[in-house]
Amino acid sequence: MDSEELHIAFLKAVDSINAHTEPFPADILLKLYAYYKRATNDQTSPNSSNPLIGAFKTNALFQSRNMDQDEAKRLYIEAVNRYFLYRK
């Protein structure tokens, strides 16, 4: 998959997550959060009104610190596909 195809697949995966109305498990949300931030090169600090949630977000970002954008996009897509596959 070339970079443009990867980006299109990533955007579709993001859309599917945003359209989903049921709650997600916390571990999935944290992975998606970290992958999304890396994939979009979002450098803003994690924020949350709950310090514990902020700490979990920071930890998820720390664990993904060596990821490049394309790898983060691939992992985001894989996580989305696995989540929806196993929900069936």
C-alpha positions as CSV (number, residue, x, y, z in Angstrom):
1,M,0.0,0.0,0.0
2,D,1.5,3.3,-1.0
3,S,1.4,6.4,1.2
4,E,-1.7,7.9,-0.5
5,E,-3.6,4.6,-0.2
6,L,-2.5,4.3,3.4
7,H,-3.7,7.8,4.2
8,I,-7.1,7.2,2.5
9,A,-7.5,3.9,4.5
10,F,-6.5,5.8,7.7
11,L,-9.2,8.5,7.1
12,K,-11.8,5.8,6.5
13,A,-10.8,4.1,9.7
14,V,-11.0,7.4,11.6
15,D,-14.5,8.0,10.1
16,S,-15.7,4.6,11.2
17,I,-14.6,5.2,14.7
18,N,-16.2,8.7,14.8
19,A,-19.4,7.2,13.5
20,H,-19.5,4.4,16.1
21,T,-22.0,5.3,18.8
22,E,-21.3,2.5,21.4
23,P,-18.7,3.0,24.1
24,F,-15.2,1.6,23.4
25,P,-13.1,-0.3,25.9
26,A,-10.5,2.0,27.5
27,D,-7.5,0.0,26.2
28,I,-8.7,0.4,22.6
29,L,-9.4,4.1,23.1
30,L,-5.8,4.6,24.5
31,K,-4.2,2.8,21.5
32,L,-6.3,4.7,19.0
33,Y,-5.5,7.9,20.8
34,A,-1.8,7.3,20.6
35,Y,-1.8,6.0,17.1
36,Y,-3.9,9.0,15.9
37,K,-1.7,11.5,17.6
38,R,1.4,9.9,16.0
39,A,-0.3,9.5,12.6
40,T,-1.4,13.1,12.5
41,N,1.9,14.4,14.1
42,D,-0.2,16.2,16.7
43,Q,2.3,17.6,19.2
44,T,-0.3,19.0,21.7
45,S,0.0,17.7,25.2
46,P,-2.7,15.2,26.5
47,N,-5.4,17.0,28.4
48,S,-8.2,15.7,30.5
49,S,-10.1,17.0,33.5
50,N,-9.3,13.7,35.2
51,P,-5.6,13.5,36.1
52,L,-5.6,9.7,35.9
53,I,-6.9,9.8,32.3
54,G,-4.3,12.3,31.4
55,A,-1.6,10.0,32.9
56,F,-2.9,7.1,30.8
57,K,-2.9,9.2,27.7
58,T,0.7,10.3,28.4
59,N,1.8,6.7,29.0
60,A,0.1,5.6,25.7
61,L,2.0,8.4,23.8
62,F,5.2,7.4,25.5
63,Q,4.8,3.8,24.4
64,S,4.4,5.0,20.8
65,R,7.2,7.5,20.9
66,N,9.4,5.8,18.2
67,M,6.6,5.3,15.7
68,D,6.6,7.2,12.4
69,Q,3.5,8.5,10.8
70,D,2.9,5.6,8.4
71,E,3.5,3.0,11.0
72,A,1.0,4.8,13.3
73,K,-1.6,4.9,10.5
74,R,-1.1,1.2,9.8
75,L,-1.5,0.3,13.5
76,Y,-4.6,2.5,13.8
77,I,-6.2,0.8,10.8
78,E,-5.3,-2.7,12.2
79,A,-6.7,-1.8,15.6
80,V,-10.0,-0.5,14.1
81,N,-10.3,-3.6,11.9
82,R,-9.6,-6.0,14.8
83,Y,-12.1,-4.2,17.0
84,F,-14.9,-4.3,14.5
85,L,-14.1,-7.9,13.4
86,Y,-14.2,-9.2,17.0
87,R,-17.4,-7.4,17.8
88,K,-19.4,-9.5,15.3
